[in-house]
Amino acid sequence: MNMPRCSELTPPDYFKYQSVRVIILLAQFTRGRTMTQQTKDRPWLIRTYAGHSTAEASNALYRSNLAKGQTGLSVAFDLPTQTGYDSDHILSRGEVGKVGVPVSHLGDMRALFKDIPLEQMNTSMTINATAPWLLALYIAVAEEQGADVSALQGTVQNDLIKEYLSRGTYICPPAPSLKMIADVAEYCYTNVPKWNPMNVCSYHLQEAGATPEQELAFALATATAVLDALRPRVPEKDFPTVVGRISFFVNAGIRFVTEMCKMRAFGDLWDEICLERYGVEDPKYRRFRYGVQVNSLGLTEQQPENNVYRILIEMLAVTLSKNARARAVQLPAWNEALGLPRPWDQQWSMRMQQIMAYETDLLEFDDLFDGNPAVDRKVEALKEGARAELANLDGMGGAISAIDYMKSRLVESNADRLGRIEQGETIVVGVNKWQQGEPSPLMTGDGGIMVVDPAVEADQINRLNAWRDGRDQAAVDKALADLRAAAAEGRNVMGPSIAAAKAGVTTGEWAAQMRAVHGEYRGPTGVAAGRSNKTEGLDDLREAVDAVSTRLGRRLSFLVGKPGLDGHSNGAEQIAVRARDCGMDIAYEGIRLTPSEIVQAAKDGSHHVVGLSILSGSHIPLVEDLMNQMREAGLGNIPVVVGGIIPEDDKTRLLGMGVARVYTPKDFELNTIMQDIVILADPETIAAQ
């Protein structure tokens, strides 16, 4: 029956209503139910990952979301900010404001949090290579607001190891990066004790194809690498407190029972590591504290409305089990496989959390899975697999030494995952089964996504130039010299970074000092040059590659490039691996290349086909630049194919530029793409055109 809301009842009726509830609970108990009701728990922090265009536009979005019931902020920064470039750098072209908000200096950070009292806010900043800098800007703004800095609450992700493995926003080599992570943690322990200085992020490991056991092991190995680096820098008596500030950011996929068991395994293993490896006696400092964003890898471009159900089911994995419940939850929007979500799309995801937290009775009961034999067996199996992988990593010298190994394992696991989808072993509704359906009314009008105005980049650059013109250059020069000296001498960079923020230093200038002292790093691709033995189902393609290679007079050569700052390389890696296994010569040098560098590589290697992967939404300016340079270099005859999250209108524009093929997430059959590449490179096909 439909029960009235308590707020709608008169006092006598209210007590009658509560009596009915007691009778129902007693009836459940007499039927042998073992669940026990308790004082209702507080809901998790409700967040949406947000930021776009400009600091001013993002500030308006944050204040709107807070007014709608969001209880914490989760800031998405654009790729130039994440990788330490100012908005006017050549690599920033087309990337400004696309996947997050540009923050080039204190003025941008000030505008981002205007009228948002930071002392009262819990702010998560998804920032890694430039984490010391963005935290410095945040502290500087908080001080301007008159906040007690020691009372600030929030998180900087500050996990560089997963950037080398999966997301690509690193700057410096692993050792100095680990030192900067420790700098932030040491500074926060003393000055901002409620702040989480490092958020071990296994989210992107799963997005890169990690199995549950790999996600557990690689994340825990990252945490121990950081704590091992921190231990000598903190008094022994205070080390448990530092351990207690390490938090995690985890992924939850569609296999929600396995994912829920993974969360329980995470908690058990972390408690074990804290006690046995670090001697932390107080259970509260051994608590596995984690936030989560559910899986974006499984969101589909085909029948995107189905993503709503996927997101809800994945949220259950991190909310149903009280003893493994997330401290904070942020959900993607249903249309993230199509492009940038609109405010309404983010609101819809937030309402999903609110309904679960406030309308259901989930928070009124003890853990629903304690003592369940099936759950216990799965948790133990995951822990056993993770312990074996952790022992393997320890034998290699820990996470830093094992980066190449972990990267290659992720590429292999992702190839296996895609192979199962292609072969129909893993069913994805609307993708490889039940593809026919009604058109989605959600995608009418504006196409179902938000498009960032291209003029945003020019406006941001103008504001950046105005900022530079208006600052005290002598103060900037001194702050940069002090910062560089601290980095070179091995001192903690947080204090000099805060001073630099107040002096007006820009993001690119801060990062330039780190590059100058520590150098710049190019991470492993995980793509081996030689052919693998995974050739099942590739016989016809291999024969076609051999035949075309004979007609070409040498082996068909395929260049895979990632222009711009997009570091999500999973798609490019899988294309390169499949092309290699089909018998092509491949050239793939990883992420963060300019169009000029790709054109030069195409010229030097005399490649037959060029493939570009761009997932950040910057495909129009980057591809236009590259195509113009290809023609100017006399390479206009080389076919260019492009893959990414590309709206239909943009696909038409790319084809009009001379691009031979455009692929989006719906083109999941890699063998079809390989066949296209063979046809494009075939001299007989070219002669017939």
Secondary structure, DSSP 4 states (H G I P E B T S, - for coil): --PPPGGGS-HHHHHHHHHHHHHHHHHHHHTT----B-SPPPPPEEE-EE--S-HHHHHHHHHHHHHTT--SEEEEBPHHHHHT--TTSGGGTTTTTTSSB---SHHHHHHHTTT--GGG-EEEEE-STTHHHHHHHHHHHHHHTT--GGG-EEEE----HHIIIII----S-HHHHHHHHHHHHHHHHHH-TTEE--EEE-HHHHHTT--HHHHHHHHHHHHHHHHHHHGGGS-GGGHHHHHHT-EEEEEE-S-HHHHHHHHHHHHHHHHHHHHHTT----GGGG---EEEEE-STT--SSSGGGHHHHHHHHHHTTTS-GGG--SEEE---TTTTTSBPPHHHHHHHHHHHHIIIIISSGGGBS-SSTT-HHHHHHHHHHHHHHHHHHHHHHHTTSTTTTHHHHHHHHHHHHHHHHHHHHTTSS--BTTTB----PPPGGGSSSTTSB---THHHHHHHHHHHHHHHHS-HHHHHHHHHHHHHHHHHT--SHHHHHHHHHHT--HHHHHHHHHHHH----------SS--S--TT-HHHHHHHHHHHHHHTS--EEEEE-BTT----HHHHHHHHHHHHTT-EEEE--S-B-HHHHHHHHHHHT-SEEEEEE-SS-HHHHHHHHHHHHHHTT-TTS-EEEEES--HHHHHHHHHTT-SEEE-TT---HHHHHHHHHHHH-HHHHHH-
